[in-house]
Amino acid sequence: MPNEDCCPTCGTRNLRAITVPPLHTPRIEQLIAINEPPLEFEEAPLRDIVNQGPQMLSDFDAKIADVKDILQQLIRERSQAADNLAIAKNVLHPIRRLPTDVLREIFLACVQSPAQCLFPLLCTDSMNLLEGPWPISHVCHRWRDIAINTPRLWSAIGLLFPIDASRTLGFTLMLGCYIERSRNLELTLSVCADDDVSDHSALALLLSTCHRWKDVVFVLPSATFRTLSFCRGSFRNLRYLHAGFNDKYTLSMDPLFDAFEHSPNLTHIAFSNVGDPLQVCSLPWSQITVYDGSDGPDDENITETPHLHVLTKMPLLESARLYCDKHSTIPVSGHVHLPRLQNLTLEEGYTAVAGSLSQCFSALSLPSLTELRLGYTNCRNPVQLPSIVYPTGIVAPRITTLQLTFCFELSPTANGSILIFLADLPTVMHLMVQAEAITDSLIEGLIRHHGILPSLRYLDFRGSALDLDKPGLFITMLESRLPPSASDVVTDSTASSTREYLHELRLDEGFTIDETDRRRWDDLSERGLIVRYGAEELGDSFDHIASHGRDDLLFRGMPWIP
């Protein structure tokens, strides 16, 4: 007898679902609950179920097997369709059509810039195959060809000399590959070695490119520095030099380290682990425009720093940062006159002697100073802000940018000192204050002394927590520095038309205020105040935040900071 579930022509099984009605009727439930047989007319349908049941189960099993086969086939087909889709998307991906010059710019954005290679110090290892341009050059033939023929990808080199002698050959070969691919471009170098590597083949290879060095950071033993003197007179393109002696604090060298004595383009220098640079290095001091003396000796036997004596050798200096942990030796003349210095950063560290920053500042004559940044780290010392003493040549009306950084919460006494200091700076337009907490005390002082900072246009509290018991005071301070509202213009006929008003406020994040203060806060924008949070729309000349300590080697005036 033919199977009614199969097509009589092709034999294909009918896989449509067949509804099997349940047998649980009230009568059946009753019979199950008792031990009596069904009535005669009830037996016929039950016997049909018994007779047809095995065949029905067999048919269902066959259909289930067929459905499983179909399911597996569908899964395989779906997997193939997904693979086809992925392959098609890959082949049609827009990146395959990107012009070579666009890909080159993308590659350059994926690797460290020259400044990132140098700062923060000692974070770059160009011989690591998982970093820099190496991974880019191993993706495909086209990418490799572009990467190898883009010298800028290979022009910033960071070297951490290996201690294991077995790595010498591989290290040198990789460096040679890097140098070859950089073609004849100027090089940015960050080189570190814990031990003397004067005889290392990689150093000899590196020295063969010394005429191409532009910006370099060396943290080496003093014996290795001596090796650089063999190239004396060859550093004609050198612009920036950071010399760090990592074997011990170097107070003096005899004879002087003279490798960079004849470097006609050297204008930016920095030292670390050096006591007195004048007793260590012979440099073209008279042409230096940017000086970083931020890392001085920690020797307890040294009671004074030679900052001021070093500054006397640099009449063209335009930007400087000095780490004032100890009092500075005052030159015989009493003052250091730097007629071209525009940017000055002074910092007191964790072990600073109280007043060392102020003492150093008081010995400077800076008639062109426009940007001043002061940093205080030692919370145990009283905050001693320098005095703007006019006879020294520091002309207060020229200072337009001021940054004050405190790595602790400001006390009422410190706030009072800040207000006195600000009162002597009438033309400051940009003010940044960084502290662990800005309290009501400072805000109240700015309200009481409303004549302070009459030219203030940009107020920056990024890096500070607003620990305000009375947030309304902060809003009151802002209101006092904004133009009058339309309703106040008529009543305030004495308002000066030439007064500068606050234009922009920068905060890390918003702060909690009640509904009444919220309305006042919202009104500030209607009166012209722009409020920005975090890193929103950074880019102007006051965006860089000076360091909170020694780990940040970038500061205003360096070639990588606008």
CORSULNOR-V359500 format. One record per helix or strand. SS is the DSSP state (H for helix, E for strand). FROM is the first residue (numbers start at 1). TO is the last residue. If there is no record, write none. Layout:
SS:FROM:TO, SS:FROM:TO
//
This chain:
E:6:6, E:13:13, H:26:33, H:40:92, H:94:97, H:100:110, H:114:118, H:136:138, H:141:148, H:151:154, E:156:160, H:165:181, E:187:192, H:201:207, H:210:212, E:213:220, H:222:231, E:240:245, E:250:250, E:257:257, E:268:272, E:274:274, H:277:279, E:281:281, H:285:287, E:290:293, E:304:305, H:307:311, E:319:323, E:327:328, E:336:337, E:343:348, H:356:362, E:364:365, E:371:376, H:390:392, H:396:398, E:401:406, H:412:423, E:430:434, E:438:438, H:440:448, E:458:460, E:466:466, H:471:479, H:486:491, E:504:507, H:515:526, E:530:533
//
